[in-house]
Amino acid sequence: QVQLVESGGGLVLPGGSLRLACAASGSILSFFAMGWYRQAPGKQRELVAGITTGGNINYLDSVKGRFTISRDNAKNTVYLQMNSLKPDDTAVYYCHAVKGLEDYWGQGTQVTVSS
């Protein structure tokens, strides 16, 4: 059973930074792709950033230049570095992984950007 555990959320001032981490229970090399989604109250869940085993990366347009997704294969962990945070970035952030025909989700971590 695959488990994804997120950490690193919290309250931050506009313009601040946070780094989210997603630790997987097994080797992340076994996942075709991993990524971060977010869901704000009253809105649909959206893909923020994704990375494939082959190293292809994509970002939501509104976070390009501010967010960076990366992975540490040795630690089985995927990160999301978030800089220049805005109030619109406030949401629950979820880690997601695809393995074969199945996908997996973490429990989510709250990110709140507010003064």
All heavy atoms as an XYZ file, in Angstrom:
866
protein
N       0.845     -1.179      0.000
C       0.000      0.000      0.000
C       0.892      1.244      0.000
O       1.746      1.413      0.847
C      -0.913      0.016      1.238
C      -1.843      1.198      1.311
C      -2.940      1.113      0.284
O      -3.190      0.042     -0.284
N      -3.589      2.233      0.014
N       0.650      2.096     -0.981
C       1.441      3.318     -1.095
C       0.898      4.367     -0.142
O      -0.316      4.592     -0.070
C       1.405      3.856     -2.535
C       2.085      5.210     -2.615
C       2.054      2.857     -3.480
N       1.788      5.023      0.574
C       1.395      6.132      1.441
C       2.213      7.358      1.087
O       3.424      7.265      0.857
C       1.604      5.770      2.914
C       0.626      4.729      3.431
C       0.739      4.522      4.920
O       1.820      4.585      5.486
N      -0.397      4.297      5.576
N       1.519      8.477      1.028
C       2.159      9.761      0.765
C       1.868     10.667      1.955
O       0.704     10.867      2.310
C       1.610     10.387     -0.522
C       1.717      9.548     -1.790
C       0.970     10.227     -2.943
C       3.171      9.310     -2.166
N       2.897     11.224      2.536
C       2.724     12.065      3.720
C       3.323     13.436      3.443
O       4.535     13.558      3.202
C       3.393     11.431      4.953
C       3.213     12.339      6.167
C       2.814     10.051      5.227
N       2.443     14.455      3.476
C       2.897     15.821      3.231
C       3.292     16.513      4.532
O       2.774     16.182      5.604
C       1.804     16.667      2.565
C       1.296     16.139      1.240
C      -0.060     15.484      1.359
O      -0.373     14.978      2.458
O      -0.808     15.486      0.366
N       4.157     17.487      4.393
C       4.531     18.332      5.524
C       4.993     19.681      4.979
O       5.263     19.812      3.781
C       5.641     17.687      6.359
O       6.799     17.490      5.578
N       5.055     20.664      5.881
C       5.601     21.952      5.494
C       4.610     23.078      5.307
O       5.003     24.214      5.042
N       3.331     22.791      5.420
C       2.342     23.854      5.276
C       2.349     24.775      6.482
O       3.046     24.546      7.465
N       1.560     25.842      6.374
C       1.477     26.772      7.487
C       0.970     28.119      7.058
O       0.461     28.278      5.941
N       1.110     29.078      7.968
C       0.685     30.452      7.727
C       1.909     31.286      7.377
O       2.925     31.236      8.083
C       0.005     31.004      8.976
C      -0.367     32.490      8.973
C      -1.415     32.774      7.905
C      -0.882     32.904     10.352
N       1.792     32.058      6.295
C       2.924     32.861      5.851
C       2.409     34.216      5.356
O       1.276     34.310      4.858
C       3.723     32.120      4.754
C       2.882     31.901      3.516
C       5.018     32.831      4.434
N       3.214     35.239      5.491
C       2.852     36.563      5.001
C       2.970     36.627      3.479
O       3.782     35.890      2.887
C       3.787     37.622      5.605
C       3.687     37.849      7.110
C       4.801     38.763      7.565
C       2.330     38.435      7.476
N       2.185     37.468      2.844
C       2.366     37.659      1.395
C       3.810     38.019      1.074
O       4.438     38.814      1.779
C       1.419     38.818      1.079
C       0.343     38.710      2.120
C       1.050     38.252      3.363
N       4.333     37.396      0.015
C       5.728     37.585     -0.345
C       6.668     36.592      0.304
O       7.848     36.533     -0.050
N       6.162     35.817      1.245
C       6.991     34.848      1.947
C       7.170     33.550      1.176
O       6.713     33.408      0.042
N       7.844     32.603      1.828
C       8.161     31.323      1.201
C       7.811     30.161      2.122
O       7.824     30.308      3.352
C       9.655     31.249      0.867
O      10.036     32.247     -0.055
N       7.520     29.047      1.501
C       7.326     27.777      2.203
C       7.872     26.670      1.321
O       7.883     26.790      0.089
C       5.847     27.505      2.472
C       5.135     28.248      3.598
C       3.645     27.913      3.569
C       5.730     27.900      4.950
N       8.285     25.598      1.961
C       8.668     24.411      1.209
C       7.850     23.231      1.700
O       7.906     22.879      2.881
C      10.154     24.088      1.339
C      10.588     22.961      0.404
C      12.072     22.664      0.449
N      12.437     21.862      1.608
C      13.524     21.076      1.652
N      14.321     21.005      0.599
N      13.799     20.408      2.745
N       7.099     22.653      0.783
C       6.321     21.460      1.089
C       7.144     20.215      0.754
O       7.923     20.225     -0.201
C       5.023     21.436      0.300
C       4.112     22.655      0.429
C       2.831     22.430     -0.378
C       3.799     22.961      1.874
N       6.948     19.183      1.525
C       7.607     17.907      1.269
C       6.571     16.789      1.240
O       5.600     16.819      2.005
C       8.653     17.626      2.339
N       6.782     15.837      0.356
C       5.910     14.661      0.253
C       6.788     13.425      0.337
O       7.562     13.152     -0.594
C       5.138     14.682     -1.050
S       4.212     13.167     -1.389
N       6.683     12.720      1.444
C       7.467     11.513      1.641
C       6.641     10.290      1.256
O       5.529     10.103      1.759
C       7.909     11.412      3.095
N       7.197      9.464      0.378
C       6.502      8.263     -0.078
C       6.978      7.044      0.701
O       8.122      6.995      1.157
C       6.739      8.063     -1.567
N       6.081      6.055      0.804
C       6.415      4.855      1.576
C       7.333      3.915      0.821
O       7.885      2.992      1.413
C       5.142      4.127      1.984
O       4.373      3.789      0.837
N       7.477      4.127     -0.483
C       8.369      3.301     -1.276
C       9.198      4.148     -2.209
O       9.176      5.374     -2.122
N       9.906      3.491     -3.089
C      10.760      4.217     -4.016
C       9.920      5.071     -4.970
O       9.010      4.575     -5.620
C      11.600      3.248     -4.835
O      12.284      3.936     -5.870
N      10.251      6.358     -5.049
C       9.501      7.221     -5.960
C       9.849      6.945     -7.412
O       9.163      7.406     -8.309
C       9.700      8.719     -5.623
C      11.153      9.127     -5.784
C       9.171      9.016     -4.233
C      11.367     10.626     -5.602
N      10.907      6.181     -7.629
C      11.244      5.809     -9.001
C      10.215      4.838     -9.577
O      10.162      4.634    -10.784
C      12.643      5.195     -9.045
C      13.791      6.151     -8.741
C      15.113      5.406     -8.691
C      13.841      7.273     -9.759
N       9.401      4.245     -8.711
C       8.363      3.318     -9.178
C       7.118      4.065     -9.662
O       6.219      3.454    -10.236
C       7.975      2.347     -8.066
O       7.334      3.028     -6.998
N       7.080      5.372     -9.417
C       5.943      6.169     -9.851
C       6.238      6.773    -11.211
O       7.298      7.340    -11.435
C       5.652      7.294     -8.865
C       5.328      6.824     -7.478
C       6.059      7.267     -6.389
C       4.288      5.940     -7.267
C       5.763      6.831     -5.110
C       3.980      5.506     -5.995
C       4.729      5.939     -4.908
N       5.260      6.699    -12.111
C       5.440      7.327    -13.409
C       5.530      8.836    -13.272
O       6.306      9.502    -13.948
C       4.280      6.958    -14.341
C       4.239      7.782    -15.592
C       5.175      7.579    -16.586
C       3.296      8.781    -15.758
C       5.166      8.340    -17.739
C       3.277      9.543    -16.901
C       4.211      9.316    -17.900
N       4.705      9.376    -12.372
C       4.683     10.821    -12.181
C       4.277     11.140    -10.758
O       3.556     10.372    -10.117
C       3.710     11.478    -13.161
N       4.740     12.276    -10.293
C       4.321     12.810     -9.001
C       4.043     14.279     -9.163
O       4.568     14.929    -10.080
C       5.391     12.578     -7.937
C       5.663     11.119     -7.645
S       6.730     10.869     -6.226
C       5.606     11.303     -4.875
N       3.222     14.781     -8.272
C       2.898     16.187     -8.405
C       2.202     16.736     -7.189
O       1.947     16.025     -6.223
N       1.943     18.025     -7.269
C       1.230     18.742     -6.215
C      -0.032     19.365     -6.809
O       0.038     20.047     -7.829
C       2.115     19.832     -5.626
C       3.257     19.322     -4.826
C       4.522     19.056     -5.255
C       3.230     18.986     -3.437
N       5.288     18.582     -4.227
C       4.517     18.526     -3.092
C       2.256     19.043     -2.444
C       4.843     18.123     -1.793
C       2.585     18.645     -1.161
C       3.871     18.191     -0.854
N      -1.138     19.117     -6.149
C      -2.411     19.737     -6.479
C      -2.793     20.654     -5.312
O      -2.276     20.507     -4.218
C      -3.514     18.695     -6.654
C      -3.470     17.936     -7.951
C      -2.489     16.977     -8.189
C      -4.424     18.154     -8.944
C      -2.454     16.264     -9.378
C      -4.405     17.451    -10.135
C      -3.426     16.509    -10.344
O      -3.402     15.808    -11.531
N      -3.726     21.548     -5.588
C      -4.260     22.358     -4.496
C      -5.757     22.565     -4.702
O      -6.249     22.517     -5.828
C      -3.552     23.708     -4.391
C      -3.821     24.670     -5.542
C      -2.961     25.918     -5.402
N      -3.214     26.885     -6.462
C      -2.488     27.983     -6.654
N      -1.452     28.246     -5.861
N      -2.784     28.807     -7.645
N      -6.421     22.792     -3.591
C      -7.858     23.050     -3.642
C      -8.191     24.134     -2.636
O      -7.971     23.958     -1.431
C      -8.663     21.778     -3.351
C     -10.147     21.953     -3.566
C     -10.881     20.635     -3.613
O     -10.408     19.611     -3.130
N     -12.064     20.633     -4.214
N      -8.713     25.233     -3.159
C      -9.161     26.332     -2.315
C     -10.658     26.167     -2.047
O     -11.354     25.504     -2.822
C      -8.878     27.658     -2.997
N     -11.171     26.751     -0.979
C     -12.603     26.628     -0.662
C     -13.471     27.073     -1.832
O     -13.260     28.147     -2.399
C     -12.770     27.556      0.541
C     -11.429     27.579      1.181
C     -10.453     27.519      0.042
N     -14.418     26.228     -2.214
C     -15.339     26.555     -3.289
C     -14.775     26.422     -4.683
O     -15.445     26.765     -5.656
N     -13.549     25.930     -4.790
C     -12.918     25.797     -6.105
C     -12.557     24.349     -6.377
O     -12.448     23.532     -5.466
C     -11.674     26.678     -6.190
C     -11.973     28.171     -6.116
C     -10.721     28.983     -6.369
C     -11.016     30.472     -6.367
N      -9.792     31.272     -6.640
N     -12.343     24.041     -7.649
C     -11.931     22.698     -8.024
C     -10.457     22.482     -7.715
O      -9.670     23.432     -7.692
C     -12.184     22.481     -9.523
C     -13.648     22.368     -9.894
C     -13.846     21.968    -11.347
O     -13.022     22.258    -12.208
N     -14.939     21.271    -11.623
N     -10.129     21.224     -7.507
C      -8.728     20.878     -7.300
C      -7.980     21.100     -8.606
O      -8.460     20.724     -9.682
C      -8.603     19.426     -6.836
C      -7.234     19.039     -6.346
C      -7.246     17.650     -5.721
N      -8.054     17.596     -4.512
C      -8.070     16.552     -3.670
N      -7.299     15.492     -3.938
N      -8.836     16.558     -2.615
N      -6.785     21.684     -8.522
C      -6.008     21.968     -9.730
C      -4.561     21.512     -9.564
O      -4.018     21.530     -8.441
C      -6.038     23.468    -10.058
C      -5.472     24.371     -8.984
C      -5.604     25.845     -9.325
O      -6.113     26.204    -10.418
O      -5.182     26.680     -8.493
N      -3.968     21.127    -10.688
C      -2.571     20.713    -10.681
C      -1.691     21.948    -10.597
O      -1.782     22.850    -11.433
C      -2.244     19.915    -11.947
C      -0.783     19.503    -12.117
C      -0.362     18.539    -11.018
C      -0.575     18.870    -13.488
N      -0.824     21.981     -9.621
C       0.103     23.091     -9.430
C       1.434     22.816    -10.119
O       1.975     23.670    -10.818
C       0.342     23.349     -7.932
C       1.360     24.460     -7.727
C      -0.972     23.676     -7.229
N       1.955     21.614     -9.922
C       3.241     21.257    -10.521
C       3.342     19.751    -10.576
O       2.876     19.056     -9.675
C       4.407     21.822     -9.708
N       3.964     19.252    -11.650
C       4.133     17.816    -11.795
C       5.507     17.496    -12.343
O       6.110     18.306    -13.049
N       5.982     16.307    -11.999
C       7.283     15.854    -12.483
C       7.189     14.373    -12.792
O       6.633     13.597    -12.010
C       8.394     16.153    -11.447
C       9.764     15.754    -11.984
C       8.116     15.469    -10.111
C      10.927     16.284    -11.127
N       7.725     13.973    -13.944
C       7.701     12.561    -14.318
C       9.043     11.907    -13.988
O      10.028     12.586    -13.709
C       7.429     12.386    -15.817
O       8.561     12.883    -16.546
C       6.166     13.118    -16.234
N       9.046     10.589    -14.054
C      10.289      9.857    -13.806
C      11.360     10.271    -14.802
O      12.554     10.298    -14.483
C      10.028      8.344    -13.910
O       9.025      7.987    -12.957
C      11.283      7.553    -13.616
N      10.930     10.615    -16.012
C      11.873     11.048    -17.037
C      12.368     12.463    -16.855
O      13.220     12.931    -17.623
N      11.821     13.160    -15.867
C      12.298     14.510    -15.581
C      11.503     15.626    -16.216
O      11.860     16.804    -16.090
N      10.414     15.285    -16.909
C       9.566     16.333    -17.475
C       8.811     17.035    -16.359
O       8.265     16.383    -15.466
C       8.594     15.743    -18.482
C       9.302     15.193    -19.699
O      10.208     15.818    -20.243
N       8.912     14.009    -20.125
N       8.763     18.350    -16.439
C       8.138     19.162    -15.403
C       7.130     20.122    -16.026
O       7.383     20.670    -17.108
C       9.194     19.958    -14.614
C      10.094     19.009    -13.811
C       8.536     20.966    -13.679
C      11.242     19.697    -13.120
N       6.017     20.302    -15.358
C       5.066     21.308    -15.817
C       4.499     22.039    -14.610
O       4.451     21.497    -13.501
C       3.937     20.683    -16.644
C       3.097     19.703    -15.867
O       3.573     18.652    -15.491
N       1.849     20.056    -15.616
N       4.090     23.287    -14.844
C       3.562     24.147    -13.791
C       2.268     24.808    -14.228
O       2.059     25.096    -15.414
C       4.563     25.266    -13.453
C       5.853     24.812    -12.847
C       7.010     24.704    -13.609
C       5.929     24.496    -11.490
C       8.206     24.285    -13.051
C       7.124     24.080    -10.922
C       8.254     23.976    -11.706
O       9.433     23.558    -11.145
N       1.436     25.078    -13.249
C       0.279     25.929    -13.449
C       0.803     27.320    -13.842
O       1.791     27.796    -13.267
C      -0.512     25.996    -12.149
C      -1.798     26.810    -12.111
C      -2.866     26.139    -12.962
C      -2.291     26.933    -10.666
N       0.160     27.948    -14.813
C       0.667     29.234    -15.301
C       0.856     30.261    -14.178
O       1.834     31.008    -14.164
C      -0.277     29.804    -16.361
C      -0.124     29.128    -17.710
O       0.882     28.399    -17.901
O      -0.990     29.330    -18.573
N      -0.063     30.279    -13.244
C      -0.026     31.314    -12.215
C       1.105     31.141    -11.202
O       1.367     32.048    -10.412
C      -1.365     31.381    -11.479
O      -1.634     30.167    -10.808
N       1.786     29.989    -11.228
C       2.885     29.779    -10.274
C       4.236     29.727    -10.964
O       5.267     29.622    -10.287
C       2.671     28.494     -9.438
C       1.294     28.495     -8.799
C       2.906     27.232    -10.256
N       4.254     29.802    -12.280
C       5.524     29.759    -13.013
C       6.425     30.902    -12.565
O       5.990     32.045    -12.448
C       5.266     29.835    -14.513
C       4.698     28.564    -15.104
C       4.461     28.697    -16.609
C       3.898     27.418    -17.193
N       3.598     27.562    -18.647
N       7.687     30.560    -12.323
C       8.640     31.556    -11.864
C       8.645     31.748    -10.362
O       9.541     32.422     -9.826
N       7.646     31.206     -9.672
C       7.576     31.352     -8.212
C       7.728     30.021     -7.490
O       8.288     29.967     -6.396
C       6.243     31.985     -7.807
C       5.995     33.354     -8.397
C       4.748     34.006     -7.800
N       3.530     33.265     -8.077
C       2.709     32.781     -7.155
N       2.975     32.969     -5.871
N       1.605     32.131     -7.505
N       7.202     28.947     -8.079
C       7.238     27.628     -7.467
C       8.220     26.734     -8.216
O       8.363     26.839     -9.441
C       5.857     26.969     -7.511
C       4.820     27.592     -6.627
C       5.019     28.809     -5.993
C       3.602     26.944     -6.425
C       4.051     29.375     -5.176
C       2.624     27.493     -5.610
C       2.850     28.714     -5.004
N       8.841     25.826     -7.475
C       9.758     24.863     -8.072
C       9.506     23.489     -7.481
O       9.531     23.326     -6.254
C      11.222     25.256     -7.828
O      11.462     26.566     -8.346
C      12.164     24.267     -8.519
N       9.279     22.521     -8.352
C       9.116     21.137     -7.907
C      10.436     20.412     -8.099
O      11.155     20.638     -9.083
C       7.976     20.422     -8.667
C       7.676     19.057     -8.042
C       8.271     20.308    -10.156
C       6.410     18.405     -8.598
N      10.777     19.560     -7.136
C      12.008     18.790     -7.241
C      11.820     17.480     -6.495
O      10.835     17.304     -5.775
C      13.183     19.572     -6.658
O      12.994     19.809     -5.277
N      12.751     16.577     -6.676
C      12.652     15.300     -5.978
C      14.028     14.847     -5.517
O      15.039     15.170     -6.122
C      12.016     14.245     -6.872
C      12.845     13.878     -8.077
C      12.160     12.840     -8.922
N      13.042     12.404     -9.999
C      12.635     12.117    -11.211
N      11.364     12.223    -11.512
N      13.490     11.715    -12.120
N      14.006     14.085     -4.438
C      15.214     13.450     -3.914
C      14.948     11.956     -3.910
O      14.256     11.438     -3.031
C      15.519     13.975     -2.506
C      16.843     13.455     -1.957
O      17.232     12.337     -2.338
O      17.458     14.160     -1.148
N      15.470     11.263     -4.912
C      15.193      9.838     -5.048
C      15.705      9.037     -3.849
O      15.086      8.058     -3.434
C      15.805      9.300     -6.339
C      15.183      9.917     -7.567
O      14.032     10.367     -7.553
N      15.945      9.961     -8.654
N      16.819      9.455     -3.290
C      17.393      8.729     -2.159
C      16.504      8.818     -0.925
O      16.461      7.896     -0.105
C      18.783      9.264     -1.848
N      15.775      9.935     -0.798
C      14.893     10.122      0.356
C      13.438      9.798      0.018
O      12.558      9.958      0.869
C      14.998     11.560      0.859
C      16.370     11.913      1.424
C      16.382     13.330      1.965
C      17.745     13.665      2.572
N      17.794     15.052      3.092
N      13.187      9.395     -1.226
C      11.813      9.096     -1.652
C      10.874     10.259     -1.347
O       9.757     10.066     -0.857
C      11.305      7.815     -0.990
C      12.075      6.599     -1.447
O      12.420      6.471     -2.611
N      12.385      5.708     -0.514
N      11.335     11.436     -1.644
C      10.600     12.653     -1.289
C      10.560     13.608     -2.472
O      11.545     13.769     -3.187
C      11.262     13.344     -0.087
O      11.266     12.432      1.028
C      10.503     14.603      0.308
N       9.392     14.217     -2.642
C       9.192     15.266     -3.637
C       8.917     16.570     -2.893
O       8.189     16.569     -1.900
C       8.033     14.926     -4.589
C       7.722     16.083     -5.516
C       8.373     13.692     -5.403
N       9.479     17.641     -3.397
C       9.351     18.940     -2.737
C       8.634     19.941     -3.635
O       8.668     19.834     -4.863
C      10.729     19.499     -2.383
C      11.551     18.608     -1.491
C      12.494     17.734     -2.024
C      11.381     18.634     -0.110
C      13.256     16.913     -1.208
C      12.129     17.817      0.717
C      13.066     16.956      0.159
O      13.813     16.144      0.981
N       8.048     20.927     -3.001
C       7.514     22.075     -3.725
C       7.994     23.324     -2.997
O       7.528     23.606     -1.890
C       5.985     22.053     -3.794
C       5.365     23.171     -4.621
C       5.711     22.995     -6.109
C       3.843     23.217     -4.453
N       8.948     24.007     -3.606
C       9.429     25.261     -3.057
C       8.541     26.381     -3.578
O       8.401     26.543     -4.784
C      10.881     25.514     -3.476
C      11.451     26.829     -3.001
C      11.597     26.899     -1.488
O      12.059     25.949     -0.858
N      11.215     28.031     -0.900
N       7.948     27.121     -2.659
C       7.007     28.173     -3.030
C       7.537     29.516     -2.551
O       7.708     29.720     -1.346
C       5.637     27.897     -2.403
C       5.076     26.525     -2.745
S       3.385     26.265     -2.150
C       3.664     26.289     -0.386
N       7.823     30.382     -3.486
C       8.342     31.717     -3.176
C       7.344     32.778     -3.629
O       6.442     32.502     -4.417
C       9.680     31.945     -3.874
C      10.748     30.963     -3.437
O      10.771     30.529     -2.284
N      11.631     30.612     -4.350
N       7.533     33.975     -3.126
C       6.668     35.106     -3.496
C       5.202     34.736     -3.376
O       4.399     34.993     -4.290
C       6.988     35.573     -4.923
O       8.339     35.945     -5.049
N       4.850     34.149     -2.274
C       3.490     33.655     -2.090
C       2.481     34.791     -2.063
O       2.759     35.898     -1.563
C       3.398     32.826     -0.816
C       3.959     31.404     -0.953
C       4.265     30.809      0.400
C       2.984     30.531     -1.714
N       1.302     34.489     -2.600
C       0.215     35.461     -2.690
C      -1.007     34.914     -1.952
O      -1.146     33.698     -1.804
C      -0.151     35.697     -4.150
C       1.003     36.117     -5.040
C       0.551     36.205     -6.492
C       1.699     36.604     -7.404
N       1.268     36.674     -8.826
N      -1.909     35.788     -1.542
C      -3.128     35.299     -0.889
C      -3.892     34.289     -1.750
O      -4.500     33.356     -1.214
C      -3.935     36.580     -0.671
C      -2.888     37.640     -0.506
C      -1.800     37.251     -1.456
N      -3.835     34.441     -3.073
C      -4.522     33.495     -3.967
C      -3.911     32.094     -3.924
O      -4.506     31.151     -4.454
C      -4.502     34.000     -5.411
C      -5.496     35.128     -5.649
O      -6.331     35.367     -4.746
O      -5.435     35.764     -6.708
N      -2.735     31.955     -3.349
C      -2.123     30.632     -3.213
C      -2.683     29.857     -2.019
O      -2.346     28.685     -1.822
C      -0.607     30.772     -3.052
C       0.061     31.348     -4.288
O      -0.322     30.961     -5.409
O       0.970     32.193     -4.129
N      -3.506     30.504     -1.231
C      -4.102     29.847     -0.067
C      -4.968     28.675     -0.500
O      -5.875     28.826     -1.334
C      -4.944     30.845      0.744
O      -4.085     31.862      1.268
C      -5.676     30.143      1.879
N      -4.675     27.495      0.041
C      -5.399     26.277     -0.332
C      -4.855     25.119      0.490
O      -3.844     25.258      1.192
C      -5.207     25.977     -1.814
N      -5.536     23.995      0.377
C      -4.972     22.740      0.862
C      -4.175     22.140     -0.291
O      -4.699     22.000     -1.400
C      -6.059     21.765      1.336
C      -5.427     20.447      1.786
C      -6.881     22.376      2.457
N      -2.933     21.805     -0.019
C      -2.049     21.253     -1.039
C      -1.932     19.742     -0.840
O      -1.670     19.270      0.269
C      -0.680     21.914     -0.958
C      -0.663     23.305     -1.538
C      -1.331     24.353     -0.905
C      -0.036     23.576     -2.751
C      -1.356     25.627     -1.447
C      -0.047     24.846     -3.303
C      -0.712     25.866     -2.649
O      -0.738     27.127     -3.198
N      -2.111     19.014     -1.932
C      -2.098     17.556     -1.896
C      -0.972     17.007     -2.763
O      -0.773     17.460     -3.903
C      -3.410     16.994     -2.423
C      -4.632     17.355     -1.620
C      -5.379     18.491     -1.918
C      -5.054     16.544     -0.565
C      -6.506     18.821     -1.187
C      -6.188     16.867      0.175
C      -6.899     18.009     -0.140
O      -8.020     18.331      0.588
N      -0.314     16.021     -2.246
C       0.671     15.279     -3.022
C      -0.058     14.180     -3.794
O      -1.007     13.566     -3.278
C       1.706     14.673     -2.086
S       3.028     13.762     -2.924
N       0.391     13.927     -5.007
C      -0.255     12.943     -5.872
C       0.816     12.126     -6.581
O       1.877     12.651     -6.950
C      -1.130     13.665     -6.897
C      -1.761     12.775     -7.915
N      -1.327     12.699     -9.217
C      -2.815     11.917     -7.809
C      -2.067     11.836     -9.863
N      -2.989     11.352     -9.045
N       0.541     10.838     -6.760
C       1.475      9.962     -7.466
C       0.708      8.997     -8.350
O      -0.388      8.552     -8.000
C       2.338      9.195     -6.475
N       1.308      8.687     -9.488
C       0.721      7.732    -10.431
C       1.657      6.535    -10.551
O       2.856      6.695    -10.810
C       0.526      8.370    -11.819
C      -0.026      7.336    -12.796
C      -0.403      9.573    -11.726
N       1.070      5.353    -10.357
C       1.848      4.117    -10.475
C       1.015      3.122    -11.258
O      -0.033      2.687    -10.777
C       2.188      3.567     -9.100
C       3.079      2.333     -9.122
C       3.445      1.916     -7.707
C       4.379      0.743     -7.702
N       4.756      0.331     -6.330
N       1.446      2.809    -12.447
C       0.653      1.932    -13.281
C      -0.681      2.576    -13.607
O      -0.732      3.711    -14.085
N      -1.758      1.867    -13.328
C      -3.094      2.380    -13.593
C      -3.738      3.005    -12.360
O      -4.907      3.368    -12.391
C      -3.994      1.246    -14.115
C      -3.548      0.607    -15.432
C      -4.492     -0.532    -15.807
C      -3.476      1.639    -16.543
N      -2.972      3.126    -11.300
C      -3.536      3.644    -10.060
C      -2.876      4.966     -9.688
O      -1.724      5.227    -10.039
C      -3.330      2.631     -8.923
C      -4.043      1.319     -9.164
C      -4.018      0.417     -7.958
O      -3.794      0.913     -6.842
O      -4.226     -0.796     -8.123
N      -3.655      5.775     -8.987
C      -3.069      6.987     -8.453
C      -3.336      7.071     -6.960
O      -4.266      6.467     -6.435
C      -3.555      8.239     -9.198
C      -5.046      8.412     -9.148
O      -5.739      7.496     -8.689
O      -5.530      9.484     -9.575
N      -2.497      7.830     -6.301
C      -2.496      7.905     -4.849
C      -2.441      9.363     -4.414
O      -1.848     10.200     -5.095
C      -1.288      7.147     -4.277
C      -1.225      5.706     -4.701
C      -0.569      5.334     -5.872
C      -1.852      4.708     -3.954
C      -0.513      4.015     -6.283
C      -1.809      3.385     -4.349
C      -1.136      3.042     -5.521
O      -1.095      1.730     -5.911
N      -3.058      9.615     -3.243
C      -3.119     10.978     -2.718
C      -2.645     11.010     -1.271
O      -2.883     10.073     -0.508
C      -4.562     11.489     -2.763
C      -5.096     11.672     -4.143
C      -5.786     10.751     -4.879
C      -4.996     12.839     -4.955
N      -6.104     11.288     -6.107
C      -5.635     12.576     -6.181
C      -4.409     14.110     -4.765
C      -5.720     13.505     -7.213
C      -4.494     15.040     -5.783
C      -5.138     14.737     -6.993
N      -2.011     12.114     -0.926
C      -1.713     12.357      0.469
C      -2.920     12.959      1.161
O      -3.962     13.199      0.546
N      -2.764     13.236      2.455
C      -3.888     13.727      3.240
C      -4.080     15.233      3.106
O      -5.126     15.763      3.493
C      -3.689     13.366      4.731
C      -2.760     14.282      5.507
C      -1.283     14.103      5.184
O      -0.910     13.206      4.425
N      -0.439     14.941      5.768
N      -3.097     15.913      2.563
C      -3.185     17.345      2.361
C      -2.542     18.141      3.477
O      -2.503     17.699      4.629
N      -2.037     19.312      3.111
C      -1.463     20.224      4.089
C      -1.936     21.645      3.762
O      -1.935     22.048      2.600
C       0.080     20.134      4.114
O       0.599     20.955      5.159
C       0.704     20.566      2.799
N      -2.358     22.359      4.796
C      -2.938     23.678      4.594
C      -1.840     24.724      4.419
O      -0.892     24.794      5.215
C      -3.811     24.069      5.788
C      -4.406     25.460      5.721
C      -5.474     25.601      4.661
O      -6.363     24.751      4.560
N      -5.408     26.669      3.873
N      -1.997     25.545      3.383
C      -1.131     26.706      3.175
C      -2.021     27.943      3.208
O      -2.983     28.041      2.439
C      -0.384     26.620      1.835
C       0.333     27.933      1.539
C       0.599     25.461      1.854
N      -1.712     28.851      4.097
C      -2.482     30.088      4.223
C      -1.542     31.271      4.062
O      -0.554     31.382      4.791
C      -3.198     30.170      5.582
O      -4.056     29.031      5.727
C      -4.034     31.438      5.678
N      -1.867     32.126      3.094
C      -1.060     33.316      2.843
C      -1.906     34.526      3.228
O      -2.892     34.842      2.569
C      -0.628     33.408      1.372
C       0.305     34.608      1.177
C       0.035     32.113      0.929
N      -1.519     35.173      4.299
C      -2.334     36.266      4.819
C      -1.494     37.187      5.678
O      -0.548     36.758      6.331
C      -3.498     35.697      5.646
O      -4.239     36.740      6.240
N      -1.880     38.459      5.662
C      -1.227     39.426      6.534
C      -2.039     39.615      7.815
O      -1.650     40.395      8.675
C      -1.063     40.768      5.811
O      -2.316     41.242      5.348
